[in-house]
């Protein structure tokens, strides 16, 4: 079986530069749909999400309960690799699912807890009160979703949590300037509240 050689790019030479245009091989990778209006994958995905949306608050409550259970486990057994990983996964899951489940304003608080876990060199030095404040804030924001002022409340809680977490992380990483610079850099993406 003979190998099909890719087409060579075209080269156009001008006075002080050349313009190289690669061959367009993408057409071979695309299949045509008979009726474009009948098969819209984005519409199908949105319909599927709409059908599941009645379950979102129950799922978020379940994630909140899981986060609380891990927190209680840490209080009884302390931080170790298992409890650290479980706390991080629970907070990270909430952060990732927040927008999809209709709770975009809880993502920043969950992110602050993830940062705290991720950037603390010695886990057993994290004050349980700081973990408690994060978990309580996340649970309160989820519980009070229907309040008309929830965005302002969530923003105030998250801002304060982030300040306290950053202060703690700055202290704990004071002897690691390379790590400290990355930790205290403001996020590039705007928060959900400002979008």
N, C-alpha and C positions, 0 to 999 in steps of 0.2 A: 504494500500500500504506500503510495507516494505521499510525502508530507506536503501539506499546502503551505507555501511560504507566505508570510504576511506581506501586504503591499508596502512598498517603500514610501516614506513621507515625501511630500513635494517640498522643494526648496526654491524660494524666490530670492534673488540677490538684488539688492538696491545699493545705492552709493556707499553708505558706511555701515550697512547691516544686512543680515540675511533673515528671512522669515521662514521658519520651518513649520509646515502644517502636517501633522501626523495623519495617516490614513484612518478613516472612520470605520473601525471594525465592529462597532457596537450594534449595528443593524442586524448582524448575524445572531446576536444574543437575545434579541427581542422577538417575542412572538406576537402576532396580531390577534386581537380579540374580535370576533365576528360582530358583536353589537357592543360598542364601547359604553353605551348608556346603561346596559343591563348588568355589567360586572365592574363595579367600582369598589376596590378593596378597602379604601378609606371609609366609604359609606358603610360597608359591611362591618368594619371594626367599630365604628361609632354606634351602629345599631346593637352590636353585641354588648358594648359598654352600657348603653342605655338600658338594655334588658337586665343587666347585672346591677345597675345603680341602686336598686332598692336594698341590696345586700351590703353596700359600702359602709354604712354607719356601723353595722354589726361587725364587719371585718375590722374596722378601725378600733372599735371597742375591744375586740379580741386582742389586737396588737397592743393596745394600751394595758390590758390585763396581763399580757405576757411580760411587758416591760416592768410592771409593778411586781410580778412574781420573781423576776430576776433580782430586782432591788431588794426584796425581802430575803432572798437567798444570800445575797451579799452581806446583809446585816447579820445573818445567823452564822455564816461560815467564813466571811471575809472575802477579800479579793484573791483570786487565784486564776490560773489560765482559763479554766472552764467558765467561771462566773464572769470574768472579763470579756471573753469571747461572746458569751450569751447576752451580756448587757450591750455590747457593741452591735451585735446582729439585730437585737430588738429595736434599738434606737435607729440603726441604719435602715431597717425595713420600714419603719414609720416615716423616716425622711424620704425614702424613695416612693412610698405609696401615697403620701399625703396629697399631692396634686391630683392624682388619678382618682382618689376616693373622695375628693371634694373638700379637703382640709389643707389647702396650700399654706395657710398661716401657721401650721404646726411644724413645718419642715425646718424652719430656722432653729427652733428650740431643740429638736432632735439632732440637728447638725452640730449645735454647740456641745451636746453631750458626746457625740461621736468624736469631736475634736479633743475634748477633755480626755477621753479614753485613749485615743490614738497617740497623743503627744505627751502623755505623762510618762516619764521614764520609769518610775516605781509606782505601780498601781496601788499598793497598800498605803501610799501617802495621800491619795485623793480623800478629802474629807467626805464622810458619808452624807453629811448635811448638804454638800454641793450636789451630790448625786440625787439626793432627795428633792432638792429644789428643781432640778431639771425634770425629774420624773413627775413631780407634782404639777409643774407648769404644763408639761405635755398632756397629762391627763385632764387638767382643767380646761385647756384650750379645746381638746376633743369633746369634752362633756358640754361645754358652753358654746358650741359651734353656732347655734341659732341666735345668739345675742346679736343685736344690731351693731354693737361696739366691739365685737370680738377681734377685729383686725387691729384696732388701737390697743386693746388689752394685750393681745399676743405680741404686738410689736414692742410694747413697754416691757413685758416679761422677758422676751428674747434679748432685747438690748441689755438689760441688767444682767441676765445670766451670762451673756457673752462677755461683758465687762469683768465680771467676777472670775469666770473661767480663764480669760486672758491674763488677768492679774496672777492667778494661781499658776498658770502655765509659764508665765514670764519668770516667776520665782523658781519654779522647779527646773527650768531649763537655763538658768542664769549662767551656768558654766558651759553651755553648748551654743555659742553664738550663731553657728551655721543653722542649727535647728530653730533657734529663737527667731531668726529673721523670717523664716518661712511660716512660722506659726502666727506671728503678729501682723503679717501682711493682710490688709483688708481684702475681703472677697472681691473677685472681679465681677461676678454676676450680681445684678441688683437683687435685693431681697424681694420676696413675693409681695410684700406690703407696698413697695414703691412702684411696682409694675402697673 
